[in-house]
Amino acid sequence: GGGGGGGVDGLNELPLSWVRQCEALLGEVVQRPAVVVTQGGVAPLGIQLADRNPAPQSGPAAAPGAVAWGGGGFLAGALGRPRAKNERAGGSVAQLVMASPPQWENLCAALPSAEVEENLRRLRALPRWAYDVLSSRPAVRFFSDLFLFAKAVDGGGCGELWLNKACGEAQGDYSARPAIWAFNAGLCEREDLSAPLARLPQPTLVVLGQQIGGSAASVIQRGEKFEQGMANANAAIFPGKNVIPLQDPYSFCDLVSGFVRDPTEP
């Protein structure tokens, strides 16, 4: 894969071209209302996907108190749930889960086009040796420990499984560069999503890491902005930093399962 939407030239179509690819997956493969789970900076794709494809019935809202402040790294996908009677057969989004999304203020303010274009220009100009250095094991470990993984959880830092996967996919695979350029240049952040966020009907779970940055009170306030700004959102603070699904995947899946489960079912 390249950047979607026709390789390098198609970068100008992002993030919409990536959203359309997800819509094709929902409509052609999942074919039922789905729970969309996003990690980190791809939250704008999940928001636009949910906004463009609401389920006729967006699924049960989380029961009051079901997602509490407290709780117990890289995932994006759609989990199908059985289709209820009278629901359309095509793919749609019934519920949305965003793990470590950008701050509310950043989602509601588009990056200036000039800044995005300059970021993209600089990334495209990187020589191949620089890409090799940045994707080397020491560089990936340094970046992951500094920005992604909480050191106090389960021994801390990124594990060998993460390093093997990340470095194995990146080393020498120059075809992946357009997608990396697109993400790091901010092409997914060049739209103001305040209107879609405010009108989303789907129950939404926002999961934030305890060590995502700032004081405990600031992390709580960060979650409250989603609860106050969206029609049907709950926020949960979870052990970890910026890649919660990888830091503690089993506990994260338990949290998500509790959110998507219909409280009227046994």
Secondary structure, 3 states (H helix, E strand, C coil): CCCCCCCCHHHHHCCHHHHHHHHHHHHHHHCCEEEEEEEHHHHHHHHHHHHHCECCCCCCCCCCCCCCCCCCCCCCEEEECCCCCCCCCCCEEEEEEEECCCCHHHHCCCCCHHHHHHHHHHHHCCCHHHHHHHCCHHHHHHHHHHHHCCCCCCCCCCCHHHHHHHHHHHCCCHHHHHHHHHHHHCHHHCCCCHHHHHHCCCCEEEEEECCCCCCHHHHHHHHHHHHHHCCCEEEEEECCCCCHHHHCHHHHHHHHHHHHCCCCCC
